[in-house]
Amino acid sequence: MLLLFLLPVALLLLAVAVGGSLLHQTAMRDLVGERDERSTRAAAAVISEQLEQRAVAVSMLAERAAQMAEPEQALADLAPFLPEFGGGLALAGADGRLLAARPHNQEWHRSLAERLRQRGAPGPPSFFLVPLSTAGAVEESALVVAATANALTAAGAFSPFELARRALSPVFHGGEAASAFVVTDTGEIIYHSGALPLNTALLDHPGVVSALRGESGTTTFADEHGEHVVAFSPVTPVGWAMVIEEPWHAVADPLLRTTEWAPLVLAPVLIITLLGLTFGARQIVQPLQSLAEKATSLAWGDFDAIEEPVGGIVEIQHLQRELVHMAQKVRNAQQNLRGFLGAVTAGQEDERRRLARDLHDDTIQALIALNQRIQLAQMAEPEATQLAEMQEMVAGLIADLRRTIHALRPIYLEDLGLVPALHVLTQEVADSAGLAVSFTSTGEPRRLSPEVELALYRIAQEALNNVVRHAAARNARVTLACQAGAVRLTVSDDGRGFVVPESPAGLAPQAHFGLLGIHERAELIGARLRLASVPGQGTQVEVEVGV
């Protein structure tokens, strides 16, 4: 449940939360970029409009001055435009000589005369940057607009700083790490608000580069202070670049920034889930699996396996203790049953020996005598065919009785031991069933107790009977391995095989009564039985007993 349900759900929730946070950050970044782009477009449009108005005003001044005898009169007529030119208005001749000015004490007049001498032929209004001193203070730069009509030149001076400030103040309010600036194509700063970016030269700044190419839009870049959103737009009349730059997280609402950390709430859930999985795997699942394996071994008679600690939680340890206690009771019951079965088996074997002795001493001897008399009768009456038939029937009966006696009482086992008896058994099965049966003995053979030898012989006999009756095999092998402290008997075949039940209790429902008898005989002598079989790949019966 933990692995298939809780962990995937926790991972899914974490992925959704992290994905939502990333989408939220992307949306916020786009929102900041769109807002700043609208601000830069609006401010650049205002500055462009103001510059065009000033260019028109100066052009009008030049035209009116050309139509009047007195240049001063033209300046007087355009007095309403004077506030827009903080540095003043002036009229000059083609040679650069000042004809009229308001006010008269402006230092930019000398720059105007120099510009006019450099300009040459008349042309459209132009914009220049010159130093401007106002009220004893020299501003960083000033813009001069000049227009020529006929032989007169009109010029006006104003502060680009104030022009940019008035354009940006409605749309840009600054803030932490935010900045807005206007820069010329030569990298000269016209206006700036907030901290200027110091990580790169202004002409290499991504927003400045795009705006100087006449593009508008947004871009992002990251530095040691985080990710910044840059909005840019060109000021078309003069080829300037207007840029607004700010870290997007600094302008987001604090509550929205707090929501970015919301996915971290799921991190403890995921950690707890992983801890639960680890605890469940180590303290519950693995101990239960180990206990199940030991319980299976217990069902096959391995009482020592269940006593090995499996660990785990207290409930599993308590369950193992109960299983150990139950196994001890089962072992005691099996020992009592083993004594009873031993007595029953011993009685059966004694009865078999008595029956075999009686058949051998009485019945078979009488049959032998009868067979001899029939032979004598045949010698006296050679043509008596009925006597010949009787003689064959008696001979067959003698052979059947001898096989029955041998099955009831394995004489070779009593006289010669287990190895010769198994060798004779495999030969008899091979001759009677037409099956290729081989016998192999390894180690140093030695005599065992009569009970153990008889049990092993009967187990091999029953296993071979199962091969002949049910396995449909072509080959069988019997192996007896004598080792130090143990003897292992193995009977294997290449027959059809079957599915081995998990415990001996499943042998009877599947009608494996021969294997159930083998299991009971193995328990009777304290041997360990192992069954291995795969459908279509044969069966192997292995019995190991300590000696």
C-alpha positions in Angstrom: 0.0 0.0 0.0 2.8 2.4 0.9 4.8 1.7 -2.3 1.9 1.5 -4.7 -0.4 4.2 -3.3 1.1 6.6 -0.8 4.4 7.2 -2.5 3.0 7.8 -6.0 0.4 10.2 -4.6 3.0 12.1 -2.6 5.3 12.4 -5.7 2.3 13.5 -7.8 1.3 16.2 -5.3 4.9 17.4 -5.1 5.2 17.4 -8.9 1.9 19.4 -9.3 3.0 21.8 -6.6 6.4 22.4 -8.0 5.0 22.6 -11.5 2.4 25.1 -10.3 5.2 27.1 -8.6 7.2 27.2 -11.9 4.1 28.2 -13.8 3.4 30.9 -11.2 6.9 32.2 -11.5 6.7 32.2 -15.3 3.4 34.0 -15.2 4.7 36.6 -12.7 7.8 37.1 -14.9 5.7 37.7 -18.0 3.4 40.0 -16.0 6.3 42.1 -14.8 7.7 42.2 -18.3 4.4 43.2 -19.9 3.9 46.0 -17.4 7.4 47.3 -17.8 7.2 47.1 -21.6 4.0 49.1 -21.6 5.7 51.7 -19.3 8.8 52.0 -21.5 6.6 52.3 -24.7 4.5 55.0 -23.1 7.5 57.0 -21.7 9.4 56.7 -25.0 6.3 57.8 -26.9 5.9 60.8 -24.6 9.6 61.8 -25.1 9.4 61.3 -28.8 6.2 63.5 -28.9 7.8 66.2 -26.8 10.9 66.3 -29.0 8.8 66.5 -32.2 6.8 69.4 -30.6 10.0 71.2 -29.8 11.3 70.6 -33.3 8.1 72.1 -34.8 8.3 75.1 -32.4 11.8 75.9 -33.4 10.9 75.5 -37.1 8.0 77.9 -36.7 10.4 80.4 -35.0 12.8 80.3 -37.9 10.1 80.7 -40.4 8.5 83.7 -38.6 11.9 85.3 -38.1 12.5 85.1 -41.8 9.3 86.9 -42.5 9.9 89.8 -40.1 12.3 92.6 -40.1 13.1 92.3 -36.4 14.1 88.8 -35.0 13.2 90.0 -31.6 9.5 90.2 -32.7 9.5 86.6 -33.7 10.8 85.6 -30.3 8.2 87.7 -28.6 5.4 86.0 -30.7 6.7 82.6 -29.6 7.0 83.5 -25.9 4.3 80.9 -24.9 6.7 78.1 -26.0 9.5 79.5 -23.9 8.7 77.4 -20.8 9.3 74.2 -22.8 12.9 75.4 -23.5 14.4 75.7 -20.1 17.7 76.8 -21.7 16.1 79.5 -23.8 15.5 80.3 -27.5 17.8 82.0 -29.9 18.1 83.3 -33.5 21.3 83.4 -35.4 22.5 84.3 -38.9 24.0 82.0 -41.4 27.5 82.9 -40.1 26.6 81.9 -36.6 26.3 85.5 -35.3 23.6 85.7 -32.6 20.7 88.0 -33.7 18.3 87.6 -30.8 18.0 85.4 -27.7 15.8 84.9 -24.6 17.4 85.0 -22.1 20.7 86.5 -23.2 23.1 85.0 -20.7 23.1 81.3 -21.9 26.5 79.6 -22.4 25.0 77.4 -25.1 25.0 80.3 -27.6 28.7 79.8 -28.3 28.1 76.1 -28.9 25.3 77.1 -31.2 27.6 79.3 -33.3 30.1 76.5 -33.5 27.5 74.0 -34.6 26.2 76.3 -37.3 29.6 76.8 -38.7 30.1 73.0 -38.8 26.6 72.3 -40.2 27.0 73.9 -43.6 23.9 73.6 -45.8 20.4 74.1 -44.3 18.5 70.9 -43.4 15.7 69.6 -41.1 15.7 70.2 -37.4 18.6 68.5 -35.6 19.3 67.5 -32.0 22.7 68.0 -30.2 24.0 67.5 -26.7 25.9 70.4 -25.2 26.8 71.5 -21.7 24.3 73.8 -20.0 24.8 75.9 -16.9 21.7 76.9 -15.1 21.6 78.9 -11.8 25.3 78.3 -11.3 25.1 74.5 -11.7 26.2 72.6 -14.8 23.9 69.8 -15.7 25.3 66.6 -17.1 24.0 67.3 -20.6 21.4 69.4 -22.5 19.7 69.0 -25.8 19.8 71.8 -28.4 17.3 71.7 -31.3 18.1 73.8 -34.4 16.3 74.4 -37.6 17.3 76.5 -40.6 15.0 78.5 -42.8 16.5 80.8 -45.5 19.4 82.5 -43.9 18.3 82.3 -40.3 18.8 79.6 -37.7 16.5 79.1 -34.7 17.6 77.1 -31.7 16.2 76.0 -28.4 17.8 74.4 -25.3 16.2 72.3 -22.7 17.1 69.7 -20.1 16.6 66.1 -21.4 16.8 64.9 -17.8 13.7 66.8 -16.9 12.0 65.7 -20.1 12.7 62.0 -19.3 11.8 62.5 -15.6 8.4 63.9 -16.5 7.8 61.2 -19.0 8.7 58.3 -16.6 7.3 59.6 -13.4 3.7 58.5 -14.1 4.7 55.0 -15.1 7.8 54.2 -13.1 7.9 54.5 -9.3 11.2 52.7 -8.6 11.7 50.2 -5.9 14.2 47.8 -4.5 17.0 47.1 -7.1 14.8 48.6 -9.9 16.2 51.2 -12.3 15.2 53.2 -15.4 17.6 55.0 -17.7 17.8 56.7 -21.0 21.1 56.3 -23.0 22.3 57.6 -26.3 23.9 55.6 -29.1 27.3 56.6 -27.8 26.6 55.3 -24.3 26.0 58.7 -22.8 23.4 58.7 -20.0 20.6 61.2 -20.4 18.6 60.2 -17.4 18.6 57.5 -14.8 16.5 56.6 -11.7 17.6 54.0 -9.2 20.9 52.1 -9.3 22.5 51.7 -12.7 23.5 48.2 -13.8 27.1 47.7 -13.1 27.5 44.2 -14.3 28.2 45.2 -17.9 28.9 48.3 -20.1 25.7 50.1 -21.0 26.1 49.6 -24.7 26.5 45.8 -24.1 23.4 45.7 -21.9 20.8 43.4 -23.6 18.0 46.0 -23.4 20.1 48.8 -24.7 21.4 46.8 -27.6 17.9 45.9 -28.7 16.5 49.4 -28.3 19.3 51.0 -30.3 18.3 48.7 -33.1 14.8 50.2 -33.0 13.2 47.2 -31.2 10.8 47.1 -28.3 10.1 44.2 -26.0 11.3 42.4 -22.9 14.1 40.1 -22.0 15.6 38.5 -18.9 19.1 37.9 -17.5 20.4 36.6 -14.3 23.3 37.8 -12.1 24.4 37.3 -8.5 21.3 39.2 -7.3 18.8 37.0 -9.1 16.9 37.1 -12.3 16.0 40.5 -13.8 13.3 41.5 -16.2 14.4 44.1 -18.8 11.9 46.2 -20.8 13.2 48.4 -23.6 11.9 50.8 -26.3 13.6 53.2 -28.7 13.2 57.0 -28.7 12.9 57.3 -32.4 13.6 61.0 -33.2 17.0 60.9 -31.6 17.9 57.2 -31.6 18.1 56.8 -27.8 17.3 53.7 -25.8 14.9 53.7 -22.9 15.3 50.8 -20.5 13.5 49.7 -17.3 15.1 46.9 -15.3 14.0 45.3 -12.1 14.2 41.8 -10.4 10.8 40.3 -11.0 10.5 38.8 -7.5 11.0 42.3 -6.0 7.9 43.6 -7.6 5.6 40.7 -6.8 3.2 40.9 -3.9 4.8 39.5 -0.7 1.8 37.1 -0.3 2.4 35.8 -3.9 6.1 35.4 -3.1 5.2 33.4 0.0 3.1 31.1 -2.1 6.2 30.1 -4.0 7.3 28.2 -0.9 4.0 26.4 -0.6 5.4 23.2 -2.3 7.9 22.9 0.5 5.0 21.9 2.7 4.8 18.7 0.8 8.5 17.9 1.3 7.9 16.7 4.9 5.0 14.5 3.6 7.4 13.0 1.0 10.1 12.5 3.6 7.6 10.9 6.0 6.4 8.7 3.2 9.9 7.5 2.4 10.6 7.0 6.1 7.4 5.0 6.3 8.4 2.9 3.3 11.8 2.3 4.7 10.4 1.4 8.1 7.7 -0.8 6.6 10.2 -2.6 4.3 12.7 -3.3 7.0 10.5 -3.8 10.1 7.4 -5.4 8.5 7.7 -6.6 5.0 11.1 -8.2 5.1 10.6 -9.9 8.5 7.2 -11.2 7.4 8.7 -12.6 4.2 11.5 -14.3 6.2 8.9 -15.6 8.6 6.9 -17.0 5.7 9.9 -18.8 4.3 10.7 -20.3 7.7 7.1 -21.4 8.2 7.3 -23.2 4.8 10.5 -24.9 6.0 8.7 -25.8 9.2 5.9 -27.4 7.2 8.5 -29.7 5.5 9.9 -30.7 8.9 12.8 -28.2 9.5 12.0 -27.3 13.1 15.3 -25.4 13.6 14.7 -22.8 10.9 11.7 -21.2 12.7 13.8 -20.5 15.8 16.2 -18.2 13.9 15.1 -14.5 14.8 13.6 -12.5 12.0 13.5 -9.2 13.8 10.8 -6.6 12.9 8.2 -5.0 15.0 7.0 -6.4 18.3 3.9 -8.0 16.9 6.0 -10.0 14.3 8.4 -11.1 17.1 5.5 -12.2 19.2 4.1 -14.1 16.2 7.4 -15.9 15.7 7.5 -16.8 19.4 4.1 -18.3 19.1 5.2 -20.2 16.0 8.2 -21.6 17.8 6.0 -22.7 20.7 3.6 -24.3 18.2 6.6 -26.0 16.4 7.8 -27.4 19.7 4.3 -28.9 20.3 4.2 -30.3 16.8 7.7 -31.8 17.2 6.6 -33.5 20.5 3.5 -34.7 18.8 5.4 -36.0 15.8 7.9 -37.8 18.1 5.0 -39.5 19.8 3.4 -40.3 16.5 6.7 -41.5 15.2 7.0 -44.0 18.0 3.5 -45.2 17.2 4.2 -45.4 13.4 7.5 -47.1 14.2 5.7 -49.8 16.1 3.1 -50.1 13.4 5.7 -50.2 10.7 7.8 -52.7 12.6 4.7 -54.9 13.0 4.0 -54.6 9.2 7.6 -55.6 8.4 7.5 -58.5 10.8 4.2 -59.6 9.3 5.8 -59.3 5.8 8.8 -61.4 6.9 6.5 -64.0 8.4 4.3 -64.1 5.2 7.4 -64.2 3.0 8.9 -67.0 5.1 5.7 -69.0 5.0 5.3 -68.6 1.3 8.9 -69.5 0.7 8.9 -72.5 3.1 5.5 -73.9 2.4 3.8 -72.6 -0.7 6.7 -72.3 -3.1 8.2 -75.6 -1.9 4.9 -77.3 -2.6 4.8 -75.7 -6.0 8.3 -76.8 -6.8 7.5 -80.4 -5.8 4.4 -80.2 -8.0 6.5 -78.9 -10.9 8.9 -81.8 -10.5 6.1 -84.3 -10.5 4.7 -82.7 -13.7 8.1 -83.0 -15.3 8.3 -86.7 -14.4 4.8 -87.2 -15.8 5.9 -85.5 -19.0 8.8 -87.9 -19.2 6.5 -90.8 -18.9 3.9 -89.4 -21.2 5.7 -87.2 -23.8 2.6 -86.5 -25.8 0.6 -85.0 -22.9 0.2 -81.4 -23.9 -2.0 -80.5 -20.9 0.9 -81.4 -18.6 3.2 -79.1 -20.5 0.7 -76.3 -20.0 0.4 -77.0 -16.4 4.1 -77.0 -16.0 4.3 -73.5 -17.6 1.6 -72.2 -15.3 3.4 -73.5 -12.3 6.7 -72.0 -13.4 5.1 -68.7 -13.9 3.4 -68.9 -10.5 6.7 -69.7 -8.9 8.3 -66.6 -10.5 5.5 -64.4 -9.4 5.7 -65.7 -5.8 9.4 -65.1 -5.7 8.9 -61.5 -6.8 6.2 -61.1 -4.2 8.4 -62.6 -1.6 11.3 -60.3 -2.6 9.1 -57.3 -2.5 7.8 -58.3 1.0 11.2 -59.1 2.3 14.3 -57.5 0.6 16.7 -60.4 1.3 19.7 -58.5 -0.3 19.1 -55.6 2.1 19.2 -57.8 5.2 22.2 -59.9 4.0 24.4 -57.5 1.9 23.3 -53.9 2.9 21.7 -50.9 1.3 24.0 -50.4 -1.7 23.6 -53.9 -3.3 19.9 -53.8 -2.5 19.4 -50.5 -4.4 21.5 -51.9 -7.3 19.3 -55.0 -7.5 16.1 -52.8 -7.2 17.1 -50.6 -10.1 17.9 -53.6 -12.3 14.5 -55.2 -11.5 12.6 -52.0 -12.3 14.5 -51.5 -15.5 13.8 -55.1 -16.6 10.1 -55.1 -15.6 9.2 -51.6 -16.7 11.4 -51.2 -19.8 12.8 -48.0 -18.3 16.5 -46.9 -18.4 17.4 -46.8 -14.7 20.9 -46.1 -13.5 22.4 -46.4 -10.0 25.4 -44.5 -8.6 27.0 -44.8 -5.2 29.5 -42.2 -3.9 31.5 -42.1 -0.8 32.5 -45.0 1.5 29.5 -47.3 1.9 28.7 -48.5 5.4 26.0 -50.4 7.1 23.3 -48.3 8.8 20.7 -49.2 11.4 18.1 -51.7 10.0 15.3 -49.1 10.4 17.2 -46.4 8.4 18.3 -48.9 5.6 14.8 -50.3 5.3 13.2 -46.7 5.2 15.7 -45.6 2.5 15.1 -48.7 0.5 11.3 -48.3 0.7 11.6 -44.6 -0.2 13.6 -45.5 -3.3 11.1 -48.3 -4.1 8.1 -46.0 -3.9 9.8 -43.2 -5.8 10.6 -45.6 -8.7 7.1 -46.9 -8.6 5.9 -43.3 -9.0 8.2 -42.9 -12.0 6.9 -46.0 -13.6 3.2 -45.3 -13.0 2.9 -41.5 -13.3 6.0 -39.8 -14.7 6.0 -41.1 -18.3 9.7 -40.8 -18.2 12.4 -42.5 -20.3 15.3 -42.3 -17.9 15.6 -42.4 -14.1 18.6 -42.2 -11.8 19.2 -43.3 -8.3 22.1 -41.9 -6.3 23.3 -42.8 -2.9 25.9 -40.4 -1.4 27.6 -41.5 1.8 29.2 -38.5 3.5 30.6 -37.8 6.9 27.7 -37.7 9.3 25.0 -38.0 6.7 23.6 -40.2 3.9 21.7 -38.7 1.0 19.4 -40.6 -1.3 18.3 -39.0 -4.6 15.8 -40.3 -7.2 15.3 -38.2 -10.3 13.6 -38.6 -13.7 13.0 -36.7 -16.9 9.2 -37.2 -16.9 6.3 -34.8 -17.0 6.8 -33.3 -13.6 4.2 -31.5 -11.4 3.7 -28.4 -9.3 5.1 -29.0 -5.8 2.7 -27.8 -3.1 3.9 -25.3 -0.5 3.6 -27.8 2.4 3.1 -31.6 2.8 -0.5 -30.9 3.6 -1.1 -30.2 -0.1 0.1 -33.7 -1.2 -3.1 -35.5 -0.3 -5.6 -33.1 -2.0 -3.5 -33.5 -5.2 -3.6 -37.3 -4.9 0.2 -37.6 -4.4 -0.2 -40.4 -1.9 3.1 -42.1 -2.8 5.0 -38.9 -2.0 3.0 -38.5 1.2 4.1 -42.0 2.2 7.7 -41.1 1.4 7.4 -38.0 3.6 6.0 -40.1 6.5 8.8 -42.6 6.2 11.4 -39.7 6.1 9.9 -38.3 9.2 9.9 -41.7 10.9 13.7 -41.9 10.7 14.3 -38.1 11.2 15.3 -37.4 7.7 14.9 -34.2 5.7 12.8 -34.5 2.5 13.2 -32.2 -0.5 11.0 -32.3 -3.5 11.9 -30.4 -6.7 9.7 -30.6 -9.8 8.9 -28.4 -12.8 6.1 -29.3 -15.2 7.7 -30.8 -18.3 11.2 -31.0 -16.8 11.0 -34.0 -14.5 11.1 -34.6 -10.7 13.7 -35.0 -8.0 13.2 -36.6 -4.6 16.0 -36.2 -2.1 16.2 -37.6 1.4 19.0 -36.8 3.7 19.4 -38.4 7.1 22.1 -37.9 9.7 24.1 -41.0 10.9 
